[in-house]
Structures are given as C-alpha cells and as structure tokens.
C-alpha cells in the first residue's frame, strides 16, 4: 500500500538493507520510523540459534488406608516439571538467553467416602493440597535493552550484544522470576434424590500467590513506545492471574426409562469469584510511579464474580442408542464476563465468555 505519490519511485532506489529513503517518509508520520516490510531487512529480523538442555525426573508417591470398604484416607506427594528453553537471539549473531525449568511439588491429603442416607446412595470426598511452585516463568514484550537488563539482573546471564544492534527493538522474552505457592481445599459430593434425580456438587477454595520474586519489567507497556512506564516493578505477594478464590458447581440430572429408549436432562449452575488477569493485580500509578491512579481504569484487570447456568435435555429413541435428539442452552443467564484481558499502553482489550447459546442436535449411528 503506497498512499503517497512517488512512493513507488522511491522504492526502486531502496536496497534490501535500507528501509527508508529521503522523500518517502519526510512529513508523513505514519511511515516515519514505523513502516516495516515483511522481508528480513538487516537490523530487524535475525536468524535464531539457541540451545537449552535439562534433565529431570517426575515421580509420584501415594499411600492409602481403607478404613472400611466404603471409606478411605490417602496421602499424596508428587512433582512435575515444565522444561525451560531459549529466547530470541538479541541482535544479529547475538546470544539467545535461556530460562530455566519450572518445578512444582504437590502435597495432598484427603478422604473418599460412600454411604447411605435414608436408603439412598451418597458420596462425599474432600482434600487439602499445597503446591510449591519454583522458578515460575513470565513472558512479555520487552525492548532488547530491557531484555538484556532482565537477563543480567533476573537470570544472572551476561549477554554480549553485537555492535550496531538496535536495542530499542521489541522481542518476546521469557524469564524465571518467582516462587509461588498454591494451596486450598476441595469438597465434592452427590446424593440420589427422590424420582431418580441425582444431585452433584463441587466446592473449591483456592489461594494462589507469589511468595518470593524479583522485580520484573511492567510488560503492560511496550518499551519502544512508553519506556517511562515499562520499568521494573515488585510482584511479591501478588495473586496469580485467573485464580478465583471460590469455584462452586452444582448439578441436577435425571434419566427416565421409557418403554423404548430414555429421556434425560441436566441443569448445571456454576460460580466463580473475582479474579485478576495480570500478575500486576490492577496496579495503577502516576508519572512518578507512586501508585496514584491516573490512567482512568485502563490498567484494571480484576473482574467480578459471576454465575453461569447451562441446561440440556435428550431423548434416546431406541434401546440400542442409535438415534438421539438433544436440545441445550449454554449460559442461559447471559452473563457477560471477561475470559481474558490484554492491557497495553493504549487500551484494555477484553474477551468475554461465550454468550447465551441454544440449539438442537440430531445424532444417528449406523
């Protein structure tokens, strides 16, 4: 796209190592220092050459004591890893900084139980858990200069940069920055109600926060655009993103046998309490970084708690289950809450959960 007269003539004089030429960008703020071609011009796109190697063993230990045939106690210890890797090369023929392997150790105790209530079967399970999360990785868009500072200060790596590298270029950069803890309790249960109606529920209480961390770059701000705010900020003590404190689910269901086939239905109600969507937990500040909110709410990433209701019903026409009709309604209350939030120095972009959706399905097996 060349909206200015003479642009094509200017391109005829541009070599593959030159992005702009005099007369092509002068007086045009759109093209000036912002127009990029989708070809590898020198100083912008580098050949990637990195290496990372690690060895680890995942293991799991579980012990169980059967109090009765319908009641048991258990204890569990397990660990897991997510391999580290390497970032983009910083500069042409530059080094690709590496980030280490993440590690989680899980401790859990619980009980599983089945019993009768008035001659009806019921179950109730409960557990307490603790996750020790070390070397947690964060990823953000950083300038090469900030990536170097992060590699040195957070990763402890000395990164030589080839002469002539544009340190204002922006790269996606991953780094280990935090040790976190995730703990809570979960209860799940169910009961057979009159009329062959089944009631099932789960309740989860969750605490998830950073217990120890380095200060990290505020990657809500792109450093080549707003370097004054793309600074290092503390995150120790912050709550991990997308970890509501309470998650509750309840379900009613029933299956009714017919002379031929079966009718069934289900209704499921869910609740999620408020949660943050970035590790900065809605931190706002002024030009002096003293925490005074002056951004008009653009940095807010907390969403309120909300309920959702899903319903469905089906009719299996024949005893063999070859033919079935279904109707359904998802998010019947039409809750409009955010599933994800992207915050930049310009905007606060939100992606919402699925709106109210309903329909019907026909299934046939041959």
VMD Tcl script that draws the C-alpha trace (Angstrom):
set ca {
  {0.00 0.00 0.00}
  {1.58 3.30 -1.14}
  {-0.75 6.23 -0.38}
  {1.79 8.90 -1.25}
  {2.65 9.98 -4.77}
  {6.18 8.99 -5.69}
  {6.39 6.17 -3.18}
  {6.92 3.51 -5.84}
  {9.72 5.50 -7.44}
  {11.34 5.77 -4.04}
  {11.15 2.00 -3.53}
  {13.07 1.48 -6.76}
  {16.08 3.06 -5.08}
  {15.87 1.13 -1.80}
  {18.27 -1.74 -1.22}
  {17.41 -4.76 0.95}
  {19.45 -3.24 3.80}
  {17.65 0.11 3.70}
  {14.15 0.66 4.98}
  {13.55 4.32 4.25}
  {14.76 6.81 1.71}
  {14.66 10.58 1.70}
  {11.37 11.89 0.37}
  {9.47 8.66 1.14}
  {8.86 9.39 4.83}
  {9.52 13.10 5.22}
  {6.42 14.82 6.54}
  {4.46 11.56 6.84}
  {4.15 10.47 10.49}
  {2.63 7.12 9.55}
  {5.62 5.97 7.55}
  {8.26 7.76 9.56}
  {10.14 5.08 11.57}
  {7.12 2.75 11.66}
  {6.68 1.22 8.21}
  {8.03 -2.36 8.12}
  {8.32 -4.71 5.16}
  {7.61 -8.42 5.52}
  {11.11 -9.36 4.41}
  {14.25 -9.80 6.57}
  {15.80 -6.33 6.48}
  {19.07 -6.01 8.33}
  {18.74 -5.00 11.97}
  {15.15 -6.20 12.37}
  {14.90 -9.97 11.90}
  {17.67 -12.32 12.98}
  {18.39 -15.95 12.36}
  {17.59 -17.88 15.53}
  {20.29 -20.03 17.07}
  {19.73 -21.16 20.65}
  {20.16 -24.24 22.78}
  {18.78 -25.49 26.09}
  {19.23 -28.86 27.77}
  {17.98 -30.16 31.08}
  {17.35 -33.49 32.80}
  {14.67 -34.13 35.40}
  {12.63 -36.96 36.83}
  {8.92 -36.74 37.65}
  {7.70 -39.00 40.41}
  {4.59 -39.74 42.43}
  {4.09 -41.39 45.82}
  {0.64 -42.28 47.13}
  {-0.46 -44.11 50.24}
  {-3.99 -45.28 51.04}
  {-5.68 -46.67 54.12}
  {-9.07 -48.36 53.68}
  {-10.98 -47.66 56.88}
  {-13.99 -49.64 55.60}
  {-14.97 -50.95 52.16}
  {-16.68 -47.57 51.59}
  {-14.25 -45.17 53.31}
  {-10.59 -44.47 52.72}
  {-7.88 -41.99 53.64}
  {-4.97 -41.13 51.37}
  {-1.83 -39.02 51.21}
  {0.00 -37.97 48.07}
  {3.32 -36.37 47.18}
  {4.21 -35.76 43.54}
  {6.31 -33.44 41.45}
  {6.23 -32.13 37.91}
  {8.42 -30.08 35.59}
  {7.98 -27.84 32.59}
  {11.16 -27.62 30.57}
  {12.94 -24.33 30.16}
  {14.05 -23.00 26.79}
  {15.74 -20.16 24.97}
  {14.62 -16.76 23.78}
  {15.18 -14.97 20.51}
  {18.71 -14.01 19.63}
  {19.39 -10.47 20.81}
  {20.97 -8.88 17.79}
  {22.35 -10.35 14.59}
  {24.55 -13.32 15.63}
  {23.77 -12.39 19.22}
  {23.21 -14.71 22.17}
  {19.79 -16.32 22.84}
  {19.27 -16.02 26.63}
  {17.89 -19.16 28.27}
  {15.29 -19.57 31.00}
  {15.22 -22.46 33.43}
  {12.86 -25.35 34.05}
  {9.77 -24.76 36.20}
  {9.13 -27.21 39.04}
  {6.07 -27.97 41.17}
  {5.85 -30.26 44.18}
  {2.33 -31.26 45.26}
  {1.35 -32.35 48.78}
  {-2.20 -33.62 49.25}
  {-4.22 -35.44 51.88}
  {-7.84 -36.45 51.54}
  {-10.66 -38.88 52.08}
  {-13.17 -40.63 49.81}
  {-16.45 -41.95 51.19}
  {-19.63 -43.68 50.04}
  {-22.62 -44.18 52.36}
  {-26.40 -44.39 52.59}
  {-28.78 -41.61 53.59}
  {-32.29 -42.95 54.15}
  {-31.55 -45.88 51.91}
  {-30.18 -43.71 49.11}
  {-26.57 -43.82 47.95}
  {-24.41 -40.78 48.51}
  {-20.74 -39.91 48.32}
  {-18.52 -37.22 49.83}
  {-14.85 -36.64 49.03}
  {-12.55 -33.98 50.42}
  {-8.92 -32.97 50.12}
  {-6.37 -30.39 51.23}
  {-3.50 -29.57 48.88}
  {-0.36 -27.46 48.70}
  {1.71 -26.75 45.56}
  {5.26 -25.47 45.94}
  {5.97 -23.74 42.61}
  {9.57 -22.69 41.91}
  {11.22 -20.77 39.05}
  {7.90 -19.62 37.59}
  {8.28 -18.23 34.07}
  {6.75 -14.98 32.84}
  {6.70 -13.77 29.24}
  {6.36 -10.21 27.98}
  {7.18 -7.92 25.09}
  {10.42 -6.18 26.06}
  {12.92 -3.99 24.27}
  {16.30 -5.58 23.62}
  {17.75 -3.20 26.23}
  {15.20 -4.30 28.86}
  {15.67 -7.95 27.89}
  {19.41 -7.58 28.48}
  {18.76 -5.95 31.84}
  {16.37 -8.77 32.75}
  {18.83 -11.44 31.62}
  {21.57 -9.92 33.77}
  {19.54 -8.96 36.85}
  {16.96 -11.76 36.97}
  {18.52 -14.68 35.09}
  {22.10 -13.93 36.08}
  {23.36 -14.19 32.49}
  {25.89 -11.84 30.94}
  {24.64 -11.18 27.41}
  {27.10 -9.68 24.90}
  {25.39 -7.66 22.19}
  {26.96 -7.30 18.75}
  {27.93 -3.74 17.81}
  {25.27 -1.81 15.93}
  {22.32 -3.71 17.45}
  {19.22 -1.57 17.80}
  {18.41 -2.04 21.50}
  {15.01 -0.34 21.05}
  {13.68 -3.28 19.05}
  {10.94 -5.25 20.83}
  {11.17 -9.01 21.38}
  {9.10 -11.60 23.18}
  {11.13 -12.53 26.24}
  {10.60 -15.33 28.79}
  {12.35 -15.42 32.16}
  {12.22 -17.13 35.55}
  {11.19 -14.58 38.15}
  {9.15 -16.05 41.00}
  {8.50 -18.80 43.50}
  {4.78 -19.21 44.18}
  {2.50 -21.22 46.43}
  {-0.92 -22.58 45.57}
  {-3.00 -24.21 48.28}
  {-6.60 -24.84 49.18}
  {-9.31 -27.39 49.81}
  {-11.85 -29.14 47.64}
  {-15.07 -30.95 48.50}
  {-17.17 -32.94 46.08}
  {-20.26 -34.94 46.76}
  {-23.52 -36.30 45.47}
  {-26.85 -37.69 46.56}
  {-29.66 -39.68 44.96}
  {-32.90 -37.71 45.40}
  {-36.49 -38.97 45.03}
  {-37.60 -39.56 41.47}
  {-34.16 -40.87 40.48}
  {-32.85 -37.30 40.41}
  {-29.13 -37.01 41.11}
  {-27.53 -34.02 42.80}
  {-23.76 -33.50 42.46}
  {-21.61 -30.60 43.63}
  {-18.01 -29.42 43.94}
  {-16.61 -26.56 46.02}
  {-13.04 -25.32 45.68}
  {-11.30 -22.79 47.91}
  {-8.02 -21.64 46.37}
  {-5.17 -19.38 47.45}
  {-2.51 -18.69 44.82}
  {0.14 -16.01 45.27}
  {3.78 -15.21 44.72}
  {5.80 -15.73 47.87}
  {9.19 -14.60 46.56}
  {10.07 -12.80 43.33}
  {12.46 -10.48 41.59}
  {11.14 -7.17 40.33}
  {10.07 -7.68 36.73}
  {9.52 -5.36 33.75}
  {6.00 -3.99 33.52}
  {5.18 -5.61 30.19}
  {1.79 -3.93 30.03}
  {3.79 -1.13 28.39}
  {5.74 -1.55 25.16}
  {9.18 -0.10 25.89}
  {9.79 1.38 22.45}
  {6.55 3.36 22.83}
  {6.33 4.13 26.56}
  {9.73 3.47 28.11}
  {8.93 5.69 31.11}
  {6.36 3.18 32.36}
  {7.99 -0.03 31.13}
  {10.05 -0.17 34.31}
  {10.78 -2.92 36.84}
  {8.06 -3.36 39.48}
  {7.70 -5.64 42.52}
  {5.23 -8.52 42.28}
  {5.97 -10.42 45.51}
  {2.73 -11.09 47.35}
  {0.56 -10.59 44.26}
  {-2.15 -13.08 43.43}
  {-1.58 -15.29 40.39}
  {-3.73 -14.46 37.35}
  {-7.01 -16.30 36.72}
  {-7.20 -17.90 40.17}
  {-10.62 -17.13 41.70}
  {-10.71 -17.78 45.44}
  {-14.01 -19.66 45.20}
  {-15.27 -22.01 42.49}
  {-18.65 -23.65 43.08}
  {-20.58 -26.04 40.86}
  {-23.90 -27.78 41.36}
  {-25.68 -30.16 39.01}
  {-29.11 -31.80 38.90}
  {-29.71 -34.64 36.46}
  {-32.26 -37.34 35.79}
  {-32.68 -40.26 33.42}
  {-36.17 -41.66 32.80}
  {-36.54 -45.05 31.19}
  {-39.33 -45.33 28.60}
  {-40.91 -48.41 27.06}
  {-38.48 -47.73 24.24}
  {-35.44 -45.55 24.79}
  {-34.80 -42.98 27.50}
  {-35.35 -39.32 28.40}
  {-32.70 -37.42 30.34}
  {-31.96 -33.87 31.39}
  {-29.29 -31.90 33.26}
  {-29.02 -28.42 34.77}
  {-25.64 -27.10 35.91}
  {-25.04 -23.93 37.93}
  {-21.53 -22.54 38.37}
  {-19.97 -19.65 40.28}
  {-16.53 -18.06 40.03}
  {-15.46 -15.36 42.47}
  {-13.50 -12.27 41.44}
  {-10.04 -12.71 39.93}
  {-7.15 -10.80 38.40}
  {-5.99 -11.29 34.83}
  {-2.40 -9.98 35.06}
  {0.33 -10.50 37.60}
  {0.29 -6.76 38.34}
  {-3.14 -7.05 40.01}
  {-4.65 -3.81 38.64}
  {-1.68 -1.70 39.81}
  {-2.11 1.90 38.65}
  {0.34 4.75 39.11}
  {1.27 8.24 38.03}
  {4.33 9.52 36.19}
  {6.34 9.28 39.44}
  {5.29 5.65 39.94}
  {3.88 6.34 43.39}
  {0.67 4.36 42.94}
  {-1.75 7.23 42.35}
  {-4.44 6.06 39.86}
  {-4.40 8.42 36.90}
  {-4.99 6.06 33.99}
  {-8.77 6.17 34.08}
  {-9.05 2.48 34.87}
  {-7.17 1.32 31.78}
  {-4.80 -0.83 33.89}
  {-7.58 -2.51 35.85}
  {-7.63 -6.25 35.27}
  {-9.90 -7.52 38.05}
  {-13.29 -8.95 37.13}
  {-16.21 -9.51 39.48}
  {-17.60 -12.88 40.48}
  {-20.33 -14.32 38.28}
  {-22.77 -17.22 37.87}
  {-23.43 -19.32 34.79}
  {-26.30 -21.72 34.11}
  {-26.26 -24.49 31.48}
  {-29.19 -26.79 30.74}
  {-29.82 -29.64 28.37}
  {-32.22 -32.49 27.63}
  {-32.17 -35.50 25.35}
  {-34.27 -38.34 24.06}
  {-32.64 -41.60 23.09}
  {-35.30 -43.00 20.79}
  {-34.34 -46.68 20.69}
  {-32.89 -49.15 23.18}
  {-29.75 -49.62 21.09}
  {-28.88 -45.91 21.32}
  {-28.61 -45.43 17.57}
  {-30.87 -42.37 17.36}
  {-30.95 -39.42 19.71}
  {-32.41 -35.89 19.85}
  {-30.93 -33.18 22.09}
  {-31.68 -29.58 22.99}
  {-29.37 -27.36 25.02}
  {-28.88 -23.88 26.39}
  {-25.45 -22.63 27.48}
  {-25.01 -19.54 29.68}
  {-28.77 -19.22 29.98}
  {-28.48 -16.14 32.21}
  {-26.33 -14.50 29.51}
  {-23.58 -13.47 31.94}
  {-21.18 -11.11 30.18}
  {-17.87 -11.56 31.96}
  {-14.29 -11.50 30.77}
  {-12.43 -14.69 29.94}
  {-9.18 -12.86 29.09}
  {-7.81 -9.30 29.21}
  {-4.94 -7.77 27.23}
  {-3.58 -4.48 28.56}
  {-1.20 -2.22 26.65}
  {-0.16 1.39 26.96}
  {-3.02 2.23 24.62}
  {-6.00 0.12 25.56}
  {-7.69 -2.52 27.71}
  {-8.92 -5.27 25.38}
  {-11.35 -7.83 26.82}
  {-12.52 -11.19 25.53}
  {-15.80 -12.37 27.00}
  {-17.13 -15.80 27.86}
  {-19.48 -17.44 25.41}
  {-22.84 -15.61 25.26}
  {-26.18 -17.30 25.71}
  {-26.29 -20.09 23.14}
  {-29.06 -22.57 22.49}
  {-29.83 -25.12 19.84}
  {-30.66 -28.70 18.99}
  {-28.75 -31.73 17.77}
  {-29.75 -34.94 15.99}
  {-27.49 -37.97 16.20}
  {-27.64 -41.25 14.27}
  {-25.26 -44.21 14.40}
  {-25.05 -46.81 11.68}
}
mol new
graphics top color blue
foreach p $ca { graphics top sphere $p radius 0.5 }
foreach p [lrange $ca 0 end-1] q [lrange $ca 1 end] { graphics top cylinder $p $q radius 0.2 }
display resetview
